[in-house]
């Protein structure tokens, strides 16, 4: 079987670690800063439960994309598979939801960058408005993205390395300050947690987005379902473990009632960092938190905006010349920059709306793809376990997330306040 030899060589050439890091690096970003704020009502144990349920469903929706993708040649995109299996209408809905998620996340990171730049410079006794900080940072990122994908990848690699290093150092320091009475909330009389669990789901969903990378992994490894499965499993497990640690160190240091004030101030990154700093009174941890938050925002910002830039360039057929890239950069950055100037403190709200739109392309569409793929191809290379029951479960999870967000938008769910 000589035709399989190149694929075999390709499989051996790439380690499992590399693919797992691609998934983990895509998932873990500035969005994690929203989790303790939106989950403060449910508090630690119910929040961890919501994260585990979301992890399970998002892992399996990713595996369903893999199942469908394996019936096409390596390099076939998510859009190509959706159009072929579900038709043009679903592909348009899927494309619009992807564009919406990327736009809303770009706005979220402009909001986050402005607030963290303002906080960072305030520590140096420099006054710099959040609106201006977000605007300047967005222009810098726009210039880097306009230059080339290579420039983005090099900077992203540097930022990712710095993010991981400061992440480990910061969490090591925060772990030493965890207070069991705060984490277990023993001081609050008759606390209620369960009513606030549903509100957390769209934010959990938005925090496990990696599904656009599944076709990239098949291109990376070839048609090797066991290896790609392990990459998705290990990458998502790394993210889940770090999220649980993050919840423990924040909820183990900040009393539950204090999160109400953080949320009232917009729940942006600078407010959370400032609260942790004031409670710990540790200059070293304060510095590490500031450095980590800056790199987390920068890394997420670069990745999301590059994805949006490439998507819009393909959609509008802009070429890769300097002029063409300028057009792509303009349509990529101008709308979220204007939104950031008008409403600079929308980080939490933006992450929530990203979860609503991600429900379509990261949960509902993958389940439909798996069903259509089985009907047409029979899934000869790989099939997600659980049969039709698993497909129905994932669809119900997606619908539940959408309903929760709609109800929350009309203030029909209890809010911790």
C-alpha positions in Angstrom: 0.0 0.0 0.0 2.5 2.7 -1.1 -0.1 5.5 -1.1 -0.2 5.4 2.6 3.6 5.8 3.2 3.7 9.6 3.1 0.9 9.7 5.6 2.8 7.3 7.9 5.9 9.4 7.7 3.9 12.5 8.5 2.3 10.8 11.5 5.7 9.8 12.9 7.1 13.3 12.3 4.8 15.1 14.8 4.6 14.4 18.5 1.4 14.1 20.5 2.7 16.9 22.7 2.6 19.4 19.9 -1.0 18.8 18.9 -2.1 18.8 22.6 -0.4 22.2 23.1 -2.1 23.6 20.0 -5.5 22.7 21.6 -4.6 23.8 25.1 -3.0 27.0 23.8 -6.1 27.8 21.7 -8.5 27.2 24.6 -6.6 29.0 27.4 -6.7 32.8 27.0 -7.9 36.0 28.5 -11.4 34.6 28.7 -10.4 32.6 31.8 -10.4 35.9 33.7 -14.2 36.1 33.3 -14.8 32.7 35.0 -14.4 33.5 38.7 -16.6 36.6 38.3 -19.5 35.0 36.5 -19.3 31.8 38.6 -19.2 33.5 42.0 -22.9 32.9 42.5 -22.5 29.2 42.0 -19.2 29.2 43.9 -16.4 26.7 43.7 -17.9 23.1 43.7 -20.9 23.9 41.5 -18.7 25.9 39.2 -16.3 22.9 38.9 -19.3 20.7 38.1 -20.4 23.1 35.3 -16.8 23.1 33.9 -16.6 19.3 33.9 -20.0 18.9 32.2 -19.0 21.6 29.6 -15.6 20.0 29.1 -17.3 16.6 28.4 -19.7 18.0 25.9 -17.2 20.2 24.1 -14.7 17.4 23.9 -17.3 15.2 22.2 -18.5 17.9 19.8 -14.9 18.3 18.7 -14.6 14.5 18.2 -17.7 14.7 16.1 -16.0 17.2 13.8 -13.1 14.8 13.6 -15.5 11.9 12.7 -16.9 13.9 9.8 -13.6 15.4 8.7 -12.0 12.0 8.3 -14.2 11.3 5.3 -12.4 14.1 3.4 -8.9 14.7 2.4 -6.5 16.4 4.9 -6.7 20.1 4.5 -10.5 20.2 4.0 -11.9 23.1 6.1 -14.7 23.2 8.6 -16.7 25.3 6.0 -16.1 22.8 3.2 -17.3 19.9 5.3 -20.4 21.9 6.5 -21.4 22.9 3.0 -21.0 19.4 1.6 -22.8 17.6 4.4 -25.4 20.1 5.6 -25.9 22.3 2.6 -25.4 26.0 1.7 -27.9 27.4 4.3 -26.3 25.7 7.3 -22.9 26.8 6.0 -24.0 30.4 5.9 -25.4 30.1 9.4 -22.2 28.5 10.5 -20.1 31.1 8.8 -22.1 34.0 10.4 -21.7 32.5 13.8 -18.0 32.0 13.4 -17.6 35.7 12.2 -19.8 36.9 15.1 -17.7 35.0 17.7 -14.4 36.3 16.3 -15.7 39.8 16.1 -17.2 39.8 19.6 -14.0 38.2 21.0 -11.9 40.9 19.2 -14.0 43.5 21.0 -13.6 41.6 24.3 -9.9 41.7 24.0 -9.8 45.3 23.1 -11.8 46.0 26.2 -9.6 43.7 28.3 -6.3 45.2 26.9 -7.5 48.8 27.6 -8.3 47.9 31.2 -5.1 46.0 31.9 -2.9 48.7 30.3 -4.7 51.3 32.4 -4.0 49.2 35.5 -0.4 48.4 34.6 0.5 52.1 34.0 -1.4 53.2 37.1 1.1 51.0 39.1 3.8 53.2 37.6 1.9 56.3 38.5 1.0 57.0 34.9 -2.6 58.0 34.0 -3.7 56.4 30.8 -7.5 56.0 30.0 -8.7 52.5 29.2 -10.4 53.7 26.0 -7.1 55.0 24.7 -5.1 52.0 25.9 -7.5 49.6 24.0 -7.3 51.8 20.9 -3.5 52.0 20.8 -3.1 48.2 21.5 -5.6 47.4 18.7 -3.7 49.5 16.3 -0.4 47.8 17.2 -2.0 44.4 16.7 -3.6 45.5 13.5 -0.2 46.5 12.2 1.4 43.2 13.2 -1.4 41.2 11.5 -1.2 43.4 8.4 2.6 42.7 8.2 2.3 38.9 7.8 1.1 35.7 9.4 4.7 34.9 10.1 5.0 38.0 12.2 1.9 37.0 14.2 3.2 33.4 14.7 6.6 34.5 16.0 5.1 37.0 18.4 2.4 34.5 19.5 5.1 31.9 20.2 7.0 34.5 22.4 3.8 35.6 24.2 2.7 32.0 24.7 6.0 31.0 26.3 5.9 34.1 28.6 2.3 33.4 29.4 3.0 29.8 30.5 6.0 30.9 32.6 4.2 33.7 34.4 1.1 31.5 34.7 3.1 28.9 36.7 4.9 31.4 38.8 1.7 33.3 39.6 -0.3 30.2 40.5 2.5 28.9 42.6 2.4 32.1 44.6 -1.4 32.3 44.8 -1.7 28.7 46.0 0.2 29.5 49.1 -2.4 32.2 50.0 -5.5 30.0 49.6 -7.7 30.3 52.8 -10.0 27.2 53.3 -12.7 29.2 55.0 -13.0 31.5 52.0 -12.9 28.7 49.4 -15.5 26.7 51.4 -17.4 29.9 52.2 -17.9 29.0 55.8 -18.5 32.6 57.0 -21.6 33.3 54.9 -24.9 32.4 56.5 -27.3 30.2 54.5 -25.7 30.7 51.1 -27.5 29.6 47.9 -25.5 28.3 45.0 -27.7 26.1 42.8 -29.9 28.9 41.4 -26.9 30.5 39.8 -25.4 27.5 38.0 -27.3 27.9 34.7 -25.9 31.4 34.3 -22.4 30.0 34.1 -22.9 27.6 31.2 -22.5 30.0 28.2 -19.3 31.3 29.8 -18.0 27.8 30.3 -18.8 27.0 26.7 -16.9 30.1 25.4 -13.9 29.0 27.5 -13.6 25.6 25.6 -13.4 26.8 22.0 -10.9 25.0 19.9 -13.1 23.4 17.2 -11.6 25.3 14.3 -8.3 23.5 15.0 -9.6 20.0 14.4 -9.2 20.2 10.6 -5.7 21.7 11.2 -4.8 18.7 13.3 -5.9 16.3 10.5 -3.7 18.3 8.1 -0.9 18.1 10.7 -1.1 14.4 11.5 -2.9 12.9 8.5 -5.8 10.5 8.9 -4.8 9.2 12.3 -7.9 9.2 14.6 -6.2 7.7 17.7 -3.5 10.3 17.8 -5.9 13.3 17.1 -8.3 11.9 19.7 -5.6 11.9 22.3 -4.6 15.5 21.3 -8.2 16.7 21.8 -8.4 14.7 25.1 -5.1 15.8 26.6 -5.4 19.4 25.3 -8.9 19.9 26.8 -7.9 18.1 30.0 -5.0 20.5 30.5 -7.3 23.5 30.0 -9.9 22.0 32.4 -7.2 21.4 35.1 -5.9 24.9 34.8 -9.4 26.4 35.0 -10.1 24.5 38.2 -6.8 25.7 39.7 -7.7 29.2 38.6 -11.1 29.0 40.3 -9.5 27.6 43.4 -6.8 30.3 43.8 -9.3 33.2 43.0 -12.2 31.8 45.1 -9.7 30.8 47.8 -8.5 34.4 48.2 -11.5 36.6 47.3 -14.5 36.3 49.6 -17.8 35.5 47.7 -19.5 38.8 48.5 -16.5 40.8 47.1 -17.3 39.4 43.6 -20.5 41.4 43.6 -18.5 44.7 43.6 -16.2 43.3 40.9 -19.1 42.5 38.7 -20.7 45.9 39.3 -17.5 47.5 38.1 -17.8 45.6 34.8 -15.9 42.5 35.8 -12.9 43.5 33.6 -9.4 42.0 34.1 -8.0 45.1 35.9 -10.7 45.0 38.6 -10.1 41.3 39.4 -6.3 41.8 39.4 -6.6 44.9 41.6 -8.8 43.0 44.1 -6.4 40.1 44.3 -3.5 42.5 44.8 -5.2 44.5 47.6 -6.1 41.3 49.4 -2.7 39.5 49.2 -0.6 42.6 49.7 2.3 40.9 47.9 4.3 43.1 45.5 5.8 40.0 43.8 2.5 38.3 43.1 1.0 41.7 42.1 3.8 42.1 39.5 3.3 38.5 38.3 -0.4 39.0 37.9 0.1 42.1 35.9 2.7 40.5 33.6 0.5 37.3 33.2 -2.6 39.3 32.4 -0.8 41.4 29.8 0.6 38.3 28.0 -2.7 36.4 28.3 -4.6 39.3 26.6 -1.9 39.8 23.9 -1.7 36.1 23.1 -5.5 35.7 22.8 -5.8 39.0 20.9 -3.3 37.9 18.2 -4.8 34.4 17.7 -8.4 35.6 17.5 -7.7 38.6 15.2 -5.5 36.5 12.8 -8.4 34.0 12.5 -10.9 36.8 11.8 -8.4 38.5 9.4 -8.0 35.3 7.3 -11.7 34.5 7.4 -12.7 38.0 6.1 -9.9 38.0 3.5 -11.3 34.7 2.1 -14.9 35.9 2.4 -14.3 39.2 0.5 -11.6 37.8 -1.8 -9.0 40.3 -0.7 -5.6 39.4 -2.1 -2.4 39.1 -0.1 -0.8 42.2 -1.4 -0.1 45.2 0.9 -3.3 46.9 -0.3 -5.3 43.7 0.0 -4.1 43.1 3.5 -4.9 46.7 4.5 -8.5 46.1 3.4 -8.6 42.9 5.4 -7.2 44.7 8.4 -9.7 47.5 8.1 -12.8 45.3 8.1 -11.2 43.2 10.9 -10.3 45.9 13.3 -12.5 49.0 12.6 -15.9 47.7 13.9 -14.5 46.3 17.3 -12.3 49.4 17.8 -15.3 51.7 17.4 -17.3 49.5 19.8 -14.3 49.6 22.3 -14.2 53.4 22.1 -18.0 53.7 22.7 -18.3 51.0 25.4 -14.9 50.1 26.9 -16.1 47.9 29.8 -18.0 45.1 28.0 -15.5 42.3 28.5 -17.9 40.0 30.6 -20.9 40.7 28.3 -18.9 40.0 25.1 -17.6 36.7 26.4 -21.2 35.7 27.2 -22.4 36.6 23.7 -19.5 34.7 22.2 -20.8 31.6 24.1 -24.2 32.1 22.5 -22.8 32.2 19.0 -20.3 29.5 19.6 -23.2 27.2 20.6 -24.0 27.0 16.8 -20.6 26.2 15.3 -19.0 24.4 18.2 -21.9 22.3 19.5 -25.0 22.1 17.3 -23.3 22.0 13.9 -20.7 19.3 14.9 -23.6 17.1 16.1 -25.4 17.6 12.9 -22.2 16.9 10.9 -21.7 13.6 12.7 -25.3 12.5 12.0 -25.0 13.5 8.3 -21.6 11.9 8.0 -22.9 8.5 9.3 -25.9 8.6 6.9 -23.6 9.2 3.9 -20.3 7.5 4.7 -21.0 5.2 7.6 -17.9 6.7 9.4 -15.5 3.9 8.3 -12.4 5.4 10.0 -13.8 6.5 13.4 -17.1 6.9 15.1 -17.7 8.8 18.4 -19.0 6.4 21.0 -22.6 6.6 22.3 -24.4 6.4 19.0 -27.4 8.6 18.4 -27.8 9.2 22.1 -24.5 11.1 22.3 -25.6 13.2 19.3 -28.9 14.0 21.0 -27.1 14.8 24.3 -24.7 17.3 22.5 -27.6 18.9 20.7 -29.5 19.3 24.0 -26.5 20.8 25.6 -26.3 23.4 22.8 -29.9 24.2 22.9 -29.7 24.6 26.7 -26.8 27.1 26.4 -28.7 29.1 23.9 -31.9 29.2 26.0 -29.9 30.1 29.1 -28.3 33.1 27.4 -31.6 34.3 25.9 -33.3 34.1 29.3 -30.3 35.8 31.0 -30.5 38.6 28.4 -34.1 39.3 29.5 -33.2 39.1 33.2 -35.3 35.9 33.6 -32.6 34.0 35.6 -31.5 34.8 39.1 -28.4 37.0 39.4 -26.0 36.9 42.3 -26.0 40.5 43.7 
